[in-house]
Amino acid sequence: MYLHLGQSVVVHEDDIIGVFDLDVTSQSHITRDYLARAEKAGKVVNVSEEIPKSYVLCDDGKRERLYISQLSTATLLKRYESQQIKGFGLSE
């Protein structure tokens, strides 16, 4: 199954390590440092046209990516759950 993050970007559910609320987690200096290091390392992919609300940490076994999304964590969860209910895709 795949999760649509915005801007025609989809990620496979098996690659998702975590989905995080940007407002809540960026209050920690540790998280801010991590986000800054990820940006410098070229791991950040911005899929947001508006104010970013969340980020999704993914690793496909070859590379780690951090997707910045304008979608809230609640919206991403609803998308994930609706795909499971409708039976879109199959986990491999």
Buried (B, 14 or more C-beta within 10 A) or exposed (E): BBBBBBEEBEBBBEBBEEBBEBEEBBEEEEBEEBBEEBEEEEBBBBBBEEEBBBBBBBBEEEEBBBBBBBBBBEBBEEBBEEBEEEEEEEEE
